[in-house]
Amino acid sequence: MQKINKINQINQYLLEKYPTVWNTKIVWMLLASLLVHILFFIIGYLSHLDPVSLQTRTVRDDYFKNGLIFIHLIISILMIVGWLIMMFKNNAFKNFYPSSRGKLFLQFVQYFVIIFASTTFYFSYMSGFKIFVNHKYPDSEMKENIDIVNRSYPFLSQNLELYTLENRLSPKPFYDLYCETEIKKVDRNKKYFVYYNRVYQYYTMYSKKSYKKDENHAYILPDYERNRGIEAVKSDRNDNFETFYFKKDVVDLSSYIKSTAPSYYNFSDVFYENNFAVHDYEDSYYTRYDDTNVSESDLKSRQAEINRKTSELLNRNNPAEIEKLLSQFLNISEKFKIRNNLKAKEWTNMVYSPQNFEVRYFIKTYKPEKGEKYNPNNSSYYSDRENNEVAEATAIAVDSAAASYVDANGTIVDDSISITEFNPEINQQISPEKYFYNNVSEFYYYQDNLKDLLNNVDYVKSEDFFSQNIHIYLWIAFFLSTLIFSFRITGLKSLLFSIISAGVLVLAVVLITVLYSFSHIGKEEYFVSQLGLLISIVILVIPLLMMNKFNKLVTSIFVNISLNGFVLFVLLIFIIISMYQRDACQGTVYDPVKGVGYEDCQSIIDSLGLFLSYILLVIGFIFTYFYTTILQKWKARSE
C-alpha cells in the first residue's frame, strides 16, 4: 500500500511540475526498461558458462537461434502497447490545451527515448556476454594458451598434406625459394626430389613490377615475360601496381633434405592467431618479399616461425620436452572441454622417431560411430584446398601425367611425362592415401571445436556489436516515434488516410516506371528517382505554402507524409547525387606520369558510409523541431 501511495505521490509531483513528462510516462517506462535490460545482461553473462557452448561457428547468432529474440520481441511489444494505452488516455494537444513548439518537440524526443529503451535489449545481452568472455578468458592467459596450441599443433597429425615437402619454410633457403610441384614444369636435367608420384624442385626467383592493366582492370605481365610465355609463380598486388615473381635458377637443397616422406620437419601451418598475440620478427632472418602486401607476407613469416620452432624442438631430440608440451596442450583442451582421447605419453611415443621424425601415425578428427569407417573429409575444417590437394595427389596416374605447352611459335605441343622417369620404384611403394589409412590410430581430437572456441572468444572480445547494430534500432525508434507523434497530432483517421495515400503513390510510381521502361529510352533509375523527388517536393510544399487551399483532412495527409517521410526525401537526394557522381567519374582515373589507370570513384554515400545514418537522423530531428510550427498551424484550422 505504501508503494502505491509513493507512486501516486510521484505521479502527482510530475503532473504539477512536469506535465509533459507525466503525460508520456517516460519515468516509469525507463525504469521498467532498466529492469529488463538488467535481466538480459544477466542472461548474456550466464549464457556461455559452459565452454562447449562456444564450440560453434555462429556463436554471435545464439541470441537469434536460441529463441531470445522472440522473448525480446514479446517484451518490447507488450511494453510499447501498454505504454500507448496509458499515454492515449490524455492528449493535451488534441484537446486544444496551449502547447509550444518546444513542448511538442520534447514529446517527440521522449517517444524516441522510450521506444529506443524498450527495444534495445540485445545490447544488454551482448554486453553481459562480452564481460563474461573477458573475465573468463583474459588476454594474457589466452595469448599463452594460443602459443602452446600453435607449438603443439604440428604433432596433431590429422592431415598428411600438411607434412609434405613443399610446406617446409625453415631454414632460410626454404623460405626464400619457390617449390615447383607440377611434373610438367620440373627440369629433369637438374636436381629434384621425389615422393611417390610427387616431384619437388626449388628455384630462386626474380621480380618485376607491372603498372599496366587490361580492359578488365587486371594487371598484366611485363612485356618481356608475356611475349616469351613465361608464367608468374606468384604476385603481390598494390594499389597502383602489381609485383610478379618468376622462376630463375634451380637450387640443390640435398644438404637440408634427408627424407622426402611426410615429416614433422615440414610442418609450417598456424593453427590460430588472435589480435593479442605478439610476434617479433625483427631479429629473424625471415624477410618479406613485398612490404605492401602485409597480410600475406606476415602469414608466411608466422608459418616459418612455427616451422623453425618445431625443427628446433625436434633437433634437441628430447622426448621429455615434447611430452611436456603435449601435456600442456591437453590441459588446455581439458579446460576448454575439447573432445579427445589423447594421452600425453602415448602421443609422444607416436611422434618420437629420432631418425628423420617422419609421420608414422595419424590422429582422427572425430570419433566414428561403431561400425563406421573413418573419413577425414567429414571434418568441417578440412578445407577445400586440402581436399583438392588430396584428390589431385591420389588421382595422378601412376604410369604417366599428360601435359601440354606452347612452343616459341605459338603451337600447342602435347607431351606425356612418365612418372617412372622420376621415380622408377613407384610400383613398389605405397601411395600417400594408402599410407594415411594404414596408419590412422584409434586416437581422435576435435580440432574443429578448439578452433571454434578460440575464434569465438576473440570475436566476442574484439567485435563492436553496438556500432554494427545501433542503426537498426535507432531507425525503428525514429519511425515509430514519428508515427505515434502523427497519431497524437492528427488522429487515427488522418493517419490511416495518409498510409493509404502513401501506398497508392508508391504503386503509381512503380506502374509509371514500368510503362517508361517499355519505351526503351533507358536509365530507368534516373527516371524513378527524379519522379520520386518531384512528388516529394510537391508533398512538402503544400503544407508550407498552400495550407488553407485544401480541406483540413486533405492537408493532414500531406502533413503526415511529410513528417514521416522527410528523412527518406533527404536520402533520395543523396542517392541522386551519388548516381551523377558515378556517371561523371566513369570508374577510372588515369595517371599520365606513372601510366597507371586505377579505380578512384567514391560517391558521397561511399565516402560517408554508416556516418550518413547519423547525419540523416540529426536532420530528421531538426526537421521535426521546425515542423512543429506547421503542426500548430494545421491544428489551429477549423474542422
C-alpha positions as CSV (number, residue, x, y, z in Angstrom):
1,M,0.0,0.0,0.0
2,Q,2.8,2.4,0.8
3,K,4.4,1.6,-2.6
4,I,1.2,2.6,-4.3
5,N,1.0,5.8,-2.3
6,K,4.6,6.5,-3.2
7,I,3.9,6.0,-6.9
8,N,0.8,8.3,-6.7
9,Q,2.8,11.0,-5.0
10,I,5.5,10.8,-7.7
11,N,2.8,11.0,-10.4
12,Q,1.1,14.0,-8.7
13,Y,4.5,15.8,-8.5
14,L,5.2,15.1,-12.2
15,L,1.7,16.3,-13.1
16,E,2.2,19.6,-11.3
17,K,5.8,20.3,-12.2
18,Y,6.4,18.4,-15.4
19,P,3.1,17.7,-17.2
20,T,4.7,16.6,-20.4
21,V,6.9,14.0,-18.6
22,W,3.8,12.9,-16.6
23,N,1.8,12.5,-19.8
24,T,4.5,10.5,-21.7
25,K,5.1,8.2,-18.7
26,I,8.8,8.3,-19.5
27,V,9.9,7.9,-15.9
28,W,8.1,4.6,-15.4
29,M,8.9,3.3,-18.9
30,L,12.6,4.0,-18.4
31,L,12.5,2.3,-15.0
32,A,10.7,-0.8,-16.5
33,S,13.2,-0.9,-19.4
34,L,16.1,-0.7,-17.0
35,L,14.9,-3.8,-15.1
36,V,14.5,-5.7,-18.4
37,H,18.0,-4.6,-19.5
38,I,19.4,-5.9,-16.3
39,L,17.7,-9.2,-16.8
40,F,19.1,-9.5,-20.4
41,F,22.5,-8.5,-19.1
42,I,22.4,-11.4,-16.6
43,I,21.2,-13.8,-19.3
44,G,24.1,-12.8,-21.5
45,Y,26.6,-13.2,-18.7
46,L,25.4,-16.7,-17.8
47,S,24.6,-17.9,-21.4
48,H,28.0,-19.4,-22.1
49,L,29.3,-20.6,-18.8
50,D,30.0,-24.0,-20.4
51,P,32.9,-23.8,-22.9
52,V,31.1,-26.3,-25.1
53,S,28.6,-23.6,-25.9
54,L,31.4,-21.6,-27.6
55,Q,32.3,-24.6,-29.8
56,T,30.1,-23.5,-32.7
57,R,30.8,-21.4,-35.8
58,T,27.9,-19.0,-35.2
59,V,28.1,-18.0,-31.5
60,R,27.2,-14.5,-32.5
61,D,23.9,-15.7,-33.7
62,D,22.9,-17.6,-30.5
63,Y,20.7,-14.7,-29.5
64,F,18.6,-15.4,-32.5
65,K,18.9,-19.2,-32.7
66,N,18.1,-19.9,-29.1
67,G,14.8,-18.0,-29.1
68,L,15.8,-15.0,-27.1
69,I,14.9,-12.7,-29.9
70,F,11.3,-13.9,-29.6
71,I,11.3,-13.1,-25.9
72,H,12.8,-9.8,-26.7
73,L,10.1,-9.0,-29.3
74,I,7.2,-10.1,-27.0
75,I,8.5,-8.0,-24.1
76,S,9.1,-4.9,-26.3
77,I,5.6,-5.2,-27.9
78,L,3.9,-5.6,-24.5
79,M,5.8,-2.6,-23.1
80,I,5.1,-0.3,-26.0
81,V,1.4,-1.3,-26.3
82,G,0.9,-0.9,-22.5
83,W,2.6,2.5,-22.7
84,L,0.5,3.6,-25.6
85,I,-2.7,2.6,-23.7
86,M,-1.7,4.7,-20.7
87,M,-0.5,7.6,-22.7
88,F,-3.5,7.9,-25.0
89,K,-5.8,8.5,-22.1
90,N,-4.6,12.1,-22.1
91,N,-3.8,14.3,-25.2
92,A,-3.4,17.9,-24.3
93,F,-2.7,19.0,-27.9
94,K,-5.8,17.2,-29.3
95,N,-8.0,18.9,-26.7
96,F,-6.6,22.3,-27.7
97,Y,-4.5,22.9,-24.5
98,P,-1.8,25.5,-25.1
99,S,1.3,23.8,-26.3
100,S,4.5,25.5,-27.5
101,R,6.8,24.2,-30.3
102,G,9.4,23.2,-27.7
103,K,6.9,21.1,-25.7
104,L,5.7,19.3,-28.8
105,F,9.2,18.5,-29.9
106,L,10.1,17.4,-26.3
107,Q,7.2,15.0,-26.5
108,F,8.6,13.5,-29.7
109,V,12.0,13.2,-28.2
110,Q,10.6,11.4,-25.2
111,Y,8.7,9.0,-27.6
112,F,12.0,8.2,-29.3
113,V,13.8,7.6,-26.0
114,I,11.1,5.3,-24.6
115,I,10.9,3.2,-27.8
116,F,14.7,3.0,-28.1
117,A,15.0,1.9,-24.4
118,S,12.2,-0.6,-24.9
119,T,13.7,-2.3,-28.0
120,T,17.5,-2.5,-27.4
121,F,17.8,-5.4,-25.0
122,Y,20.1,-7.1,-27.5
123,F,22.9,-4.7,-26.5
124,S,22.5,-5.6,-22.8
125,Y,22.7,-9.3,-23.6
126,M,25.8,-8.8,-25.7
127,S,27.4,-6.6,-23.0
128,G,26.9,-9.3,-20.4
129,F,28.2,-11.9,-22.8
130,K,31.3,-9.8,-23.6
131,I,32.1,-9.0,-20.0
132,F,31.9,-12.8,-19.2
133,V,34.2,-13.7,-22.0
134,N,36.8,-11.0,-21.0
135,H,36.6,-12.2,-17.4
136,K,36.7,-16.0,-18.1
137,Y,39.3,-15.8,-20.9
138,P,41.7,-12.9,-20.1
139,D,44.0,-11.7,-22.8
140,S,47.3,-12.7,-21.1
141,E,46.1,-16.2,-20.5
142,M,44.7,-16.7,-24.0
143,K,47.9,-15.4,-25.5
144,E,49.9,-18.0,-23.6
145,N,47.3,-20.8,-24.4
146,I,47.4,-19.9,-28.2
147,D,51.2,-20.0,-28.2
148,I,51.1,-23.5,-26.7
149,V,48.4,-24.6,-29.1
150,N,50.4,-23.4,-32.1
151,R,53.6,-25.1,-30.9
152,S,51.7,-28.3,-30.3
153,Y,49.6,-28.3,-33.5
154,P,52.5,-29.8,-35.6
155,F,52.2,-33.0,-33.7
156,L,48.4,-33.2,-34.1
157,S,48.9,-35.2,-37.3
158,Q,45.4,-35.3,-38.8
159,N,46.2,-34.3,-42.4
160,L,49.1,-35.8,-44.4
161,E,49.1,-32.8,-46.8
162,L,50.5,-30.5,-44.1
163,Y,53.6,-32.6,-43.7
164,T,54.8,-32.9,-47.3
165,L,58.0,-31.3,-48.5
166,E,56.5,-28.2,-50.2
167,N,55.3,-26.9,-46.8
168,R,58.8,-26.5,-45.4
169,L,59.9,-22.9,-44.8
170,S,62.8,-23.4,-42.4
171,P,65.8,-22.9,-42.5
172,K,66.1,-19.8,-44.6
173,P,66.7,-21.2,-48.1
174,F,63.2,-22.8,-48.0
175,Y,61.6,-19.5,-47.1
176,D,63.2,-17.6,-50.0
177,L,62.9,-20.2,-52.7
178,Y,59.9,-21.3,-54.8
179,C,59.0,-25.0,-54.7
180,E,57.8,-26.3,-58.1
181,T,55.5,-29.3,-57.8
182,E,54.0,-29.6,-61.3
183,I,55.6,-32.5,-63.0
184,K,55.5,-31.0,-66.5
185,K,57.3,-27.8,-65.2
186,V,60.2,-29.7,-63.5
187,D,63.6,-29.5,-65.2
188,R,64.7,-33.2,-65.4
189,N,68.3,-32.2,-66.0
190,K,68.7,-30.5,-62.6
191,K,68.2,-31.6,-59.0
192,Y,64.7,-32.6,-57.9
193,F,63.2,-34.6,-55.1
194,V,60.6,-37.3,-55.4
195,Y,58.0,-38.8,-53.0
196,Y,55.8,-41.4,-54.7
197,N,54.1,-39.5,-57.6
198,R,55.1,-36.1,-56.4
199,V,58.1,-34.1,-57.6
200,Y,59.7,-31.1,-55.9
201,Q,62.2,-28.7,-57.4
202,Y,63.4,-25.5,-55.8
203,Y,64.0,-22.3,-57.7
204,T,65.3,-18.8,-56.9
205,M,63.0,-16.0,-58.1
206,Y,63.3,-12.6,-59.6
207,S,60.5,-9.9,-59.5
208,K,59.1,-7.3,-61.8
209,K,56.5,-4.6,-61.3
210,S,53.7,-4.0,-63.7
211,Y,51.7,-0.8,-63.9
212,K,49.6,-1.8,-67.0
213,K,46.1,-3.0,-66.8
214,D,43.9,-4.8,-69.4
215,E,40.3,-3.9,-70.2
216,N,39.1,-5.8,-67.1
217,H,41.4,-3.6,-64.9
218,A,43.6,-6.6,-64.1
219,Y,47.4,-6.0,-64.1
220,I,49.2,-7.7,-67.0
221,L,52.6,-9.4,-67.1
222,P,55.6,-7.3,-68.1
223,D,56.2,-7.3,-71.8
224,Y,59.4,-9.5,-71.8
225,E,57.8,-12.3,-69.9
226,R,54.4,-12.1,-71.6
227,N,56.0,-12.2,-75.1
228,R,58.0,-15.3,-74.2
229,G,55.2,-17.1,-72.4
230,I,57.0,-17.1,-69.0
231,E,54.4,-17.7,-66.2
232,A,54.5,-15.9,-62.9
233,V,54.6,-18.2,-59.9
234,K,53.1,-15.6,-57.5
235,S,52.2,-12.0,-57.3
236,D,51.7,-9.2,-54.7
237,R,49.2,-6.5,-55.6
238,N,49.5,-2.9,-54.5
239,D,47.1,0.0,-55.1
240,N,49.0,1.3,-58.1
241,F,50.9,-1.7,-59.4
242,E,51.4,-5.5,-59.0
243,T,54.7,-7.3,-58.4
244,F,55.1,-10.5,-60.4
245,Y,57.6,-13.2,-59.4
246,F,59.2,-15.6,-61.9
247,K,61.4,-18.7,-61.6
248,K,65.1,-18.2,-62.2
249,D,67.7,-20.9,-61.2
250,V,67.4,-24.4,-59.7
251,V,68.9,-24.8,-56.3
252,D,70.1,-28.1,-54.8
253,L,68.9,-28.5,-51.2
254,S,70.1,-32.0,-50.7
255,S,72.1,-30.9,-47.6
256,Y,68.9,-30.0,-45.9
257,I,66.5,-32.6,-47.1
258,K,67.2,-36.0,-45.6
259,S,63.8,-37.6,-46.4
260,T,61.1,-36.7,-48.9
261,A,58.4,-38.6,-46.9
262,P,55.9,-36.7,-44.8
263,S,57.8,-35.4,-41.8
264,Y,57.2,-33.1,-38.8
265,Y,60.2,-31.1,-40.1
266,N,58.0,-30.0,-43.0
267,F,55.0,-28.7,-40.9
268,S,54.5,-24.9,-41.2
269,D,50.8,-24.3,-40.6
270,V,49.5,-21.8,-38.0
271,F,46.5,-23.3,-36.0
272,Y,45.2,-19.9,-34.8
273,E,46.3,-16.3,-34.5
274,N,44.4,-13.7,-32.5
275,N,44.6,-10.0,-32.0
276,F,46.5,-10.2,-28.8
277,A,49.4,-12.5,-29.7
278,V,52.6,-10.5,-30.3
279,H,55.3,-11.9,-32.6
280,D,58.7,-10.2,-33.0
281,Y,60.3,-11.0,-36.4
282,E,62.8,-8.1,-36.4
283,D,65.6,-10.3,-35.3
284,S,64.6,-13.2,-37.5
285,Y,66.2,-14.0,-40.9
286,Y,62.7,-14.3,-42.5
287,T,62.2,-11.3,-44.7
288,R,59.2,-10.3,-46.7
289,Y,59.1,-10.2,-50.5
290,D,56.9,-7.2,-50.5
291,D,56.0,-5.0,-47.6
292,T,53.0,-3.6,-49.4
293,N,51.2,-7.0,-49.1
294,V,51.5,-7.2,-45.3
295,S,48.8,-9.8,-44.6
296,E,50.2,-12.5,-46.9
297,S,53.8,-11.9,-46.1
298,D,53.1,-11.7,-42.4
299,L,51.3,-15.0,-42.5
300,K,54.2,-16.6,-44.3
301,S,56.5,-15.2,-41.6
302,R,54.4,-16.7,-38.9
303,Q,54.3,-20.1,-40.7
304,A,58.1,-20.0,-41.0
305,E,58.3,-19.2,-37.3
306,I,56.2,-22.3,-36.4
307,N,58.4,-24.4,-38.7
308,R,61.5,-23.1,-37.1
309,K,60.3,-23.7,-33.5
310,T,59.2,-27.2,-34.4
311,S,62.5,-28.0,-36.1
312,E,64.5,-26.7,-33.1
313,L,62.4,-28.8,-30.8
314,L,63.0,-32.0,-32.9
315,N,66.7,-31.3,-33.2
316,R,67.0,-31.3,-29.4
317,N,65.9,-34.9,-29.6
318,N,64.3,-34.7,-26.1
319,P,61.1,-36.8,-25.8
320,A,60.5,-35.4,-22.3
321,E,60.4,-31.9,-23.7
322,I,57.9,-33.0,-26.3
323,E,55.8,-34.8,-23.8
324,K,55.7,-31.7,-21.6
325,L,54.5,-29.5,-24.5
326,L,51.8,-32.1,-25.4
327,S,50.7,-32.3,-21.7
328,Q,50.2,-28.5,-21.6
329,F,48.2,-28.7,-24.8
330,L,45.9,-31.5,-23.3
331,N,45.5,-29.5,-20.1
332,I,44.2,-26.6,-22.2
333,S,41.9,-28.9,-24.1
334,E,40.5,-30.3,-20.9
335,K,39.9,-26.8,-19.6
336,F,38.0,-25.9,-22.8
337,K,36.2,-29.3,-22.8
338,I,37.5,-30.3,-26.3
339,R,36.5,-33.9,-27.1
340,N,39.5,-36.2,-27.4
341,N,41.0,-39.4,-26.1
342,L,44.7,-38.5,-26.3
343,K,47.2,-39.3,-23.6
344,A,50.5,-37.4,-23.4
345,K,52.7,-40.4,-23.0
346,E,51.2,-42.4,-25.9
347,W,51.0,-39.4,-28.1
348,T,54.7,-38.7,-27.5
349,N,55.6,-42.3,-28.5
350,M,53.6,-41.8,-31.7
351,V,55.6,-38.7,-32.6
352,Y,59.1,-39.6,-31.4
353,S,61.1,-41.1,-34.3
354,P,64.6,-39.6,-33.9
355,Q,65.9,-40.7,-37.3
356,N,64.0,-38.2,-39.5
357,F,60.9,-37.6,-37.5
358,E,58.7,-38.9,-40.2
359,V,54.9,-39.0,-39.5
360,R,54.2,-42.6,-38.6
361,Y,50.7,-42.3,-37.1
362,F,47.7,-40.1,-37.8
363,I,45.0,-38.9,-35.4
364,K,41.3,-38.8,-36.3
365,T,39.5,-35.5,-36.4
366,Y,36.4,-37.1,-34.8
367,K,35.2,-40.3,-33.1
368,P,33.5,-42.6,-35.7
369,E,30.3,-44.3,-34.7
370,K,30.5,-48.0,-34.1
371,G,31.0,-49.8,-37.4
372,E,31.6,-46.5,-39.3
373,K,34.6,-46.2,-41.5
374,Y,36.7,-43.1,-40.7
375,N,36.5,-40.4,-43.3
376,P,38.9,-37.4,-42.8
377,N,36.8,-35.3,-45.2
378,N,34.0,-35.2,-42.7
379,S,35.8,-32.5,-40.8
380,S,34.4,-29.1,-41.5
381,Y,37.8,-27.6,-41.2
382,Y,39.4,-29.9,-43.7
383,S,39.4,-27.1,-46.3
384,D,38.5,-27.3,-49.9
385,R,42.1,-26.6,-50.8
386,E,43.3,-29.5,-48.8
387,N,40.6,-31.8,-50.2
388,N,41.7,-30.8,-53.7
389,E,45.3,-31.5,-52.9
390,V,44.5,-34.9,-51.6
391,A,42.3,-35.7,-54.6
392,E,44.8,-34.4,-57.1
393,A,47.7,-36.2,-55.4
394,T,45.9,-39.5,-55.4
395,A,44.3,-39.1,-58.9
396,I,47.6,-38.5,-60.8
397,A,48.1,-41.6,-63.0
398,V,51.0,-43.8,-61.9
399,D,52.1,-44.6,-65.4
400,S,52.0,-41.1,-66.9
401,A,50.9,-37.5,-66.5
402,A,49.5,-35.7,-69.5
403,A,50.9,-32.2,-70.2
404,S,50.8,-29.6,-72.9
405,Y,52.7,-26.4,-73.5
406,V,53.0,-23.7,-76.2
407,D,56.3,-23.6,-78.1
408,A,58.1,-20.4,-79.3
409,N,56.0,-20.4,-82.5
410,G,52.7,-20.5,-80.6
411,T,52.0,-24.1,-81.4
412,I,50.3,-26.3,-78.8
413,V,52.5,-29.3,-78.2
414,D,51.3,-32.4,-76.3
415,D,53.8,-34.1,-74.1
416,S,53.4,-37.2,-72.0
417,I,55.8,-37.4,-69.0
418,S,56.1,-40.7,-67.3
419,I,56.2,-40.6,-63.5
420,T,58.6,-43.6,-63.6
421,E,61.2,-41.3,-65.1
422,F,61.3,-39.5,-61.8
423,N,60.5,-42.5,-59.5
424,P,61.3,-45.9,-61.1
425,E,60.3,-47.7,-58.0
426,I,56.9,-46.2,-57.7
427,N,55.2,-49.6,-58.2
428,Q,56.9,-51.0,-55.1
429,Q,55.9,-48.0,-52.9
430,I,52.7,-47.2,-51.0
431,S,50.6,-44.2,-52.2
432,P,50.1,-41.3,-49.7
433,E,46.4,-42.1,-49.5
434,K,47.1,-45.8,-48.5
435,Y,49.8,-44.8,-46.2
436,F,47.4,-42.4,-44.4
437,Y,44.7,-45.0,-43.9
438,N,47.1,-47.8,-43.0
439,N,48.5,-45.6,-40.1
440,V,45.3,-44.0,-38.7
441,S,45.3,-44.6,-35.0
442,E,42.4,-45.0,-32.6
443,F,43.1,-41.7,-31.1
444,Y,40.9,-38.7,-32.0
445,Y,40.8,-35.0,-31.3
446,Y,38.1,-32.5,-32.3
447,Q,40.4,-29.7,-33.5
448,D,37.3,-28.0,-35.2
449,N,35.9,-27.4,-31.7
450,L,39.1,-25.8,-30.5
451,K,39.3,-23.5,-33.5
452,D,35.6,-22.5,-33.0
453,L,36.2,-21.7,-29.3
454,L,39.3,-19.6,-29.9
455,N,37.7,-17.8,-32.8
456,N,34.5,-17.1,-30.8
457,V,36.4,-15.8,-27.8
458,D,38.5,-13.5,-30.0
459,Y,35.4,-12.4,-31.9
460,V,33.3,-11.5,-28.9
461,K,36.2,-9.6,-27.3
462,S,37.0,-7.6,-30.4
463,E,33.7,-7.1,-32.2
464,D,31.9,-3.8,-31.9
465,F,28.3,-5.1,-31.6
466,F,27.0,-1.7,-30.8
467,S,28.2,0.2,-33.9
468,Q,27.2,-2.6,-36.2
469,N,23.6,-2.8,-35.0
470,I,22.7,0.5,-33.4
471,H,21.4,2.0,-36.7
472,I,18.6,-0.6,-37.0
473,Y,17.3,0.3,-33.5
474,L,17.7,4.0,-34.0
475,W,15.6,4.0,-37.1
476,I,13.0,1.7,-35.6
477,A,12.7,4.1,-32.7
478,F,12.6,7.1,-35.0
479,F,10.0,6.0,-37.4
480,L,7.8,4.6,-34.7
481,S,8.1,7.9,-32.9
482,T,7.1,9.9,-35.9
483,L,4.1,7.5,-36.4
484,I,2.9,7.9,-32.9
485,F,3.6,11.7,-33.0
486,S,1.5,11.9,-36.2
487,F,-1.3,10.0,-34.5
488,R,-1.2,12.2,-31.4
489,I,-1.4,15.3,-33.6
490,T,-3.8,14.5,-36.4
491,G,-5.7,11.5,-35.1
492,L,-6.3,7.9,-36.3
493,K,-8.5,8.9,-39.3
494,S,-5.9,11.2,-40.8
495,L,-3.1,8.7,-40.2
496,L,-4.9,5.9,-41.9
497,F,-5.7,8.0,-44.9
498,S,-2.1,9.1,-45.0
499,I,-0.8,5.5,-45.0
500,I,-3.3,4.5,-47.8
501,S,-2.3,7.6,-49.9
502,A,1.4,6.8,-49.5
503,G,0.8,3.3,-50.7
504,V,-1.2,4.5,-53.7
505,L,1.6,6.9,-54.6
506,V,4.3,4.2,-54.4
507,L,2.1,1.9,-56.6
508,A,1.6,4.7,-59.1
509,V,5.3,5.4,-59.3
510,V,6.0,1.7,-59.9
511,L,3.5,1.5,-62.7
512,I,4.7,4.7,-64.4
513,T,8.3,3.4,-64.2
514,V,7.2,0.0,-65.8
515,L,5.5,1.9,-68.6
516,Y,8.6,4.1,-69.0
517,S,10.8,1.0,-69.3
518,F,8.7,-0.1,-72.3
519,S,9.8,3.0,-74.2
520,H,13.4,1.6,-74.3
521,I,14.8,5.1,-73.6
522,G,16.9,3.6,-70.8
523,K,18.2,4.9,-67.4
524,E,15.1,3.9,-65.5
525,E,16.9,4.5,-62.2
526,Y,17.2,8.2,-63.1
527,F,13.6,8.5,-64.1
528,V,12.2,6.8,-61.0
529,S,14.5,8.8,-58.7
530,Q,13.6,12.1,-60.3
531,L,9.9,11.3,-60.4
532,G,10.1,10.5,-56.7
533,L,11.9,13.7,-56.0
534,L,9.3,15.8,-57.8
535,I,6.4,14.1,-55.9
536,S,8.2,14.6,-52.6
537,I,8.7,18.3,-53.3
538,V,5.0,18.8,-54.0
539,I,4.1,16.9,-50.8
540,L,6.4,19.1,-48.8
541,V,5.4,22.4,-50.4
542,I,1.6,22.1,-50.0
543,P,1.6,22.3,-46.1
544,L,4.1,25.1,-46.2
545,L,2.6,27.3,-48.8
546,M,-1.0,26.1,-49.5
547,M,-2.3,25.0,-46.1
548,N,-5.6,26.9,-46.4
549,K,-6.3,25.9,-50.0
550,F,-7.3,22.4,-49.2
551,N,-9.6,20.7,-46.8
552,K,-8.1,20.0,-43.3
553,L,-8.3,16.2,-43.8
554,V,-6.5,16.6,-47.1
555,T,-3.8,18.7,-45.7
556,S,-3.4,16.3,-42.8
557,I,-2.4,13.7,-45.3
558,F,0.4,15.9,-46.7
559,V,1.5,16.8,-43.2
560,N,1.7,13.2,-42.0
561,I,3.6,12.0,-45.2
562,S,6.0,15.0,-44.8
563,L,6.6,14.3,-41.1
564,N,7.2,10.6,-41.6
565,G,9.0,10.7,-44.9
566,F,11.3,13.7,-44.8
567,V,14.3,11.6,-43.9
568,L,13.6,9.4,-46.9
569,F,13.4,12.5,-49.1
570,V,16.9,13.6,-47.9
571,L,18.2,10.1,-48.5
572,L,16.8,10.2,-52.1
573,I,18.8,13.4,-52.7
574,F,22.0,11.7,-51.6
575,I,21.2,8.8,-53.9
576,I,20.7,11.1,-56.9
577,I,23.9,13.0,-56.2
578,S,25.8,9.7,-55.9
579,M,24.3,8.4,-59.2
580,Y,25.5,11.6,-61.0
581,Q,28.9,11.4,-59.4
582,R,29.5,7.8,-60.6
583,D,28.5,8.7,-64.1
584,A,30.8,11.7,-64.2
585,C,33.7,9.7,-62.8
586,Q,33.1,6.7,-65.2
587,G,35.0,4.3,-63.0
588,T,38.7,5.2,-63.5
589,V,41.2,8.0,-63.2
590,Y,44.4,7.9,-65.3
591,D,47.8,9.0,-64.0
592,P,49.8,10.0,-67.1
593,V,53.1,10.3,-65.1
594,K,53.1,6.7,-64.0
595,G,51.0,5.5,-66.9
596,V,48.7,3.9,-64.3
597,G,44.9,3.5,-64.6
598,Y,43.4,2.9,-61.2
599,E,39.9,2.9,-59.7
600,D,39.1,6.1,-57.8
601,C,35.4,6.8,-57.9
602,Q,33.8,7.3,-54.5
603,S,30.4,8.8,-54.3
604,I,29.2,10.9,-51.4
605,I,27.4,7.8,-50.0
606,D,30.6,5.7,-50.3
607,S,32.6,8.5,-48.6
608,L,30.2,8.9,-45.6
609,G,29.4,5.2,-45.1
610,L,27.5,4.5,-42.0
611,F,28.1,8.1,-40.8
612,L,25.3,9.0,-43.3
613,S,22.9,7.3,-41.0
614,Y,23.7,9.6,-38.1
615,I,23.5,12.6,-40.4
616,L,20.1,11.7,-41.6
617,L,18.9,11.1,-38.0
618,V,20.1,14.5,-36.9
619,I,18.4,16.1,-40.0
620,G,15.2,14.2,-39.0
621,F,15.2,15.6,-35.5
622,I,16.0,19.2,-36.8
623,F,13.2,19.0,-39.3
624,T,10.7,17.7,-36.7
625,Y,11.6,20.6,-34.4
626,F,10.9,23.2,-37.0
627,Y,7.9,21.3,-38.5
628,T,6.1,21.6,-35.2
629,T,5.2,25.1,-36.3
630,I,3.3,23.7,-39.3
631,L,1.6,21.2,-37.0
632,Q,0.4,24.0,-34.8
633,K,-0.9,26.0,-37.8
634,W,-2.7,22.9,-39.1
635,K,-4.3,22.2,-35.7
636,A,-5.5,25.8,-35.4
637,R,-7.6,25.5,-38.6
638,S,-11.3,24.8,-38.1
639,E,-12.6,21.3,-38.7
